[in-house]
Amino acid sequence: MNAHTDPVGPGHRVRRVLTTRAGGVSHEPYGSFNLGDHVGDKPSAVDANRRRLARTIGLPPERLVWMEQVHSRNVTVVTDPVAAPVAVTDALVTDRPDLALVVLTADCVPLLLADESAGVVAAVHAGRVGARIGILPQVLDAMSGLGASPERIGALLGPAACGLCYEVPAPMRDDVETHLPGSAGRTRKGTPSLDIRIGLTAQLEAAGVRAITVDSRCTIEDKTLFSHRRGAPTGRQAAAIWMESSPAGGRP
């Protein structure tokens, strides 16, 4: 797992974690740290992996909030732990500490957002469909409703299919480019492609977000990551974000 830690407001700090394939109990084709419960893996293995994730980040399993991701632009504000994945949503927003918001991907873009001053964080599943229909503006609006401001928001775009690999038909590329400018590209073979991270970065900048970090790893190329395009069925890695309730200087 890769961890990113940032100080947040008085008494809080934001934590971000990106997982890889390694470190779990699932067997191939889900080997080994599959966190997706909808891909055909054994439920007991997924549960064990999710509990391992919770243990590693130092939160009880019930403090991790999962989504039933459906490639929509639906955003849900959460204020308390939930027993089951939040239904029919592709983004979670909270202003509560010690509540980890989790997004699952295997080529789509996991997007983690935080306004450190306002104490508001979000986890977003931004695939081709969701990005095209405007999931990101919906999330920024929801964060603003809790007191966040775009110029204070920091964004982390996690591993995803890159434009050199993500081949699509030309009409699809052109359609997405119309709705998400900057996302059109070409593969190494010279065929039409999409790079959703580039389009989302442009959308963030247009909204006033300036602190943007991109994890440039390509899920199709990097075999330490799950990729649906490289080989399905396969597992899902996670990106998680949360605010710690402990004082910012209280733990390394």
C-alpha positions in Angstrom: 0.0 0.0 0.0 1.1 3.6 -0.7 0.2 6.1 2.0 0.0 9.9 1.7 -0.3 12.0 4.9 -1.2 15.7 5.0 -1.9 17.9 8.0 -5.5 19.1 8.2 -6.9 21.9 10.2 -6.6 22.1 14.0 -6.6 18.6 15.5 -7.0 16.6 12.3 -4.9 15.3 9.4 -5.9 13.6 6.1 -4.7 10.2 5.2 -4.8 8.6 1.8 -4.0 5.0 0.9 -3.6 3.3 -2.5 -3.5 -0.5 -2.5 -1.9 -2.9 -5.0 -2.5 -6.6 -5.9 -0.1 -7.8 -3.2 -0.7 -8.7 0.4 -4.0 -10.6 0.5 -5.5 -14.1 0.6 -7.4 -14.3 -2.7 -6.4 -16.9 -5.3 -6.0 -16.3 -9.0 -7.4 -14.7 -11.0 -8.0 -12.4 -8.0 -4.6 -12.8 -6.4 -4.1 -11.7 -3.9 -5.3 -8.5 -2.3 -8.7 -8.2 -4.1 -11.1 -5.9 -2.3 -14.0 -6.1 -4.8 -17.0 -8.1 -3.7 -18.7 -8.1 -7.1 -16.1 -9.8 -9.3 -16.6 -13.5 -8.5 -14.0 -13.9 -5.7 -14.9 -15.9 -2.6 -16.8 -13.7 -0.1 -14.6 -15.1 2.7 -11.4 -14.0 0.9 -12.8 -10.5 0.2 -13.9 -10.1 3.8 -10.5 -11.2 5.0 -8.8 -8.7 2.7 -11.1 -5.9 3.7 -10.4 -6.6 7.4 -6.7 -6.6 6.6 -7.0 -3.2 5.0 -8.8 -1.8 8.0 -6.3 -3.3 10.4 -3.4 -1.8 8.3 -4.8 1.7 8.3 -5.7 1.5 12.0 -9.5 1.7 11.8 -12.3 -0.8 12.7 -13.7 -2.5 9.7 -17.1 -0.8 10.2 -15.4 2.6 9.8 -14.6 1.9 6.2 -17.4 3.0 3.8 -17.8 1.2 0.5 -19.9 1.9 -2.6 -22.1 0.0 -5.0 -20.4 1.7 -7.9 -22.6 1.9 -11.0 -20.8 4.4 -13.3 -23.2 7.3 -12.4 -22.8 10.8 -11.3 -24.5 10.1 -7.9 -22.8 11.5 -4.8 -23.6 10.5 -1.3 -22.7 12.5 1.9 -22.1 10.1 4.8 -22.0 11.0 8.4 -21.9 7.6 10.1 -20.6 4.1 9.5 -22.9 2.0 7.3 -23.3 -1.8 7.4 -23.5 -2.3 3.7 -22.0 -0.6 0.6 -23.7 2.7 -0.1 -26.2 1.8 -2.9 -26.1 3.2 -6.4 -23.4 5.9 -5.9 -20.0 6.7 -7.4 -18.8 9.2 -4.9 -18.7 9.6 -1.1 -18.2 12.9 0.8 -17.8 13.4 4.6 -16.8 16.0 7.1 -16.5 13.4 9.9 -13.2 12.1 11.3 -12.2 8.4 11.3 -14.6 7.5 8.5 -12.6 6.1 5.6 -14.2 6.5 2.2 -13.2 3.8 -0.3 -13.3 3.6 -4.0 -12.6 0.4 -6.0 -11.0 0.4 -9.5 -9.3 -1.8 -12.1 -8.7 0.8 -14.9 -11.1 3.7 -14.0 -9.7 6.7 -12.1 -9.8 6.7 -8.3 -10.0 10.3 -7.2 -9.4 11.5 -3.7 -10.2 15.1 -2.7 -9.6 17.0 0.5 -10.2 20.5 1.8 -7.9 20.5 4.8 -9.1 23.8 6.3 -12.8 22.9 6.1 -12.3 19.3 7.1 -14.1 17.8 4.1 -12.9 14.7 2.1 -14.3 12.8 -0.9 -13.6 9.5 -2.7 -14.7 9.3 -6.3 -15.1 6.5 -8.9 -14.4 8.3 -12.2 -14.5 5.9 -15.1 -15.2 6.8 -18.7 -19.0 7.0 -18.3 -19.0 8.8 -14.9 -16.4 11.3 -16.0 -18.2 12.0 -19.2 -21.5 12.7 -17.5 -20.0 15.0 -14.9 -19.4 13.1 -11.6 -16.6 15.5 -10.7 -18.6 18.7 -10.7 -21.3 17.0 -8.6 -18.7 16.1 -6.0 -17.2 19.6 -5.9 -20.7 20.9 -5.4 -21.3 18.5 -2.5 -18.0 19.4 -0.9 -18.9 23.1 -1.2 -22.1 22.4 0.6 -20.1 21.2 3.6 -17.9 24.3 3.5 -15.1 23.3 1.2 -13.7 25.7 -1.4 -12.0 24.6 -4.7 -8.9 26.8 -4.2 -8.3 24.9 -0.9 -9.0 21.4 -2.3 -6.1 19.0 -2.9 -6.7 16.2 -5.4 -5.0 12.9 -5.9 -5.7 10.9 -9.1 -4.7 7.3 -8.6 -3.5 4.6 -11.0 -5.7 4.1 -14.1 -5.6 3.2 -17.8 -3.3 5.6 -19.6 -3.8 7.2 -23.0 -1.1 5.1 -24.6 -3.0 1.9 -23.7 -6.7 2.7 -23.4 -7.9 2.1 -27.0 -11.5 3.0 -27.9 -13.4 3.5 -31.1 -13.0 6.9 -32.6 -16.7 8.0 -32.1 -16.4 7.1 -28.4 -13.2 9.1 -28.1 -14.7 12.1 -29.8 -17.9 11.9 -27.7 -16.0 11.8 -24.4 -13.7 14.6 -25.6 -16.7 16.8 -26.2 -17.9 16.4 -22.6 -14.5 16.0 -21.0 -12.0 18.2 -23.0 -8.4 17.0 -22.9 -9.2 13.3 -22.6 -8.7 12.4 -26.3 -5.4 10.7 -27.3 -3.7 8.1 -29.3 -2.2 4.7 -28.3 1.3 3.7 -29.1 -0.2 2.0 -32.2 -1.7 5.3 -33.3 -5.3 4.3 -32.7 -7.9 6.4 -30.9 -7.6 6.4 -27.1 -8.7 8.1 -23.9 -6.8 9.4 -20.9 -9.5 10.2 -18.4 -6.9 11.5 -15.9 -5.9 14.3 -18.2 -9.5 15.3 -18.8 -10.2 15.2 -15.1 -7.1 17.3 -14.3 -8.3 19.9 -16.8 -11.7 19.9 -15.2 -10.2 20.3 -11.7 -8.1 23.2 -12.9 -11.1 24.9 -14.6 -13.0 24.6 -11.3 -10.2 26.4 -9.4 -8.4 23.4 -7.9 -4.7 23.9 -8.1 -3.1 21.3 -5.7 -3.3 18.3 -8.0 -1.2 15.1 -7.8 -1.3 12.4 -10.4 -0.1 8.8 -9.7 1.0 8.1 -13.3 1.0 4.3 -13.0 -1.0 2.7 -15.8 -3.1 -0.2 -14.6 -2.9 -2.0 -18.0 0.9 -1.8 -18.0 1.7 -2.3 -14.3 1.2 -5.9 -13.3 1.3 -5.1 -9.6 -2.1 -3.6 -10.2 -5.5 -5.1 -11.2 -6.7 -4.3 -14.7 -10.0 -5.4 -16.2 -8.7 -4.5 -19.7 -5.5 -6.5 -19.3 -7.4 -9.6 -18.2 -10.9 -10.2 -16.9 -12.1 -11.6 -14.5 -9.8 -9.9 -12.1 -9.8 -8.1 -8.7 -10.1 -4.5 -7.6 -7.6 -2.3 -5.8 -8.7 0.4 -3.4 -8.1 4.1 -2.8 -9.2 5.4 0.6 -9.2 8.7 2.3 -10.1 9.8 5.8 -9.4 12.4 8.5 -7.8 11.3 11.7 -9.3 12.5 14.9 -6.1 12.4 16.8 -4.0 15.6 17.1 -1.9 16.3 14.1 1.3 15.9 16.1 0.2 12.9 18.1 1.3 10.1 15.8 4.1 9.8 13.2 
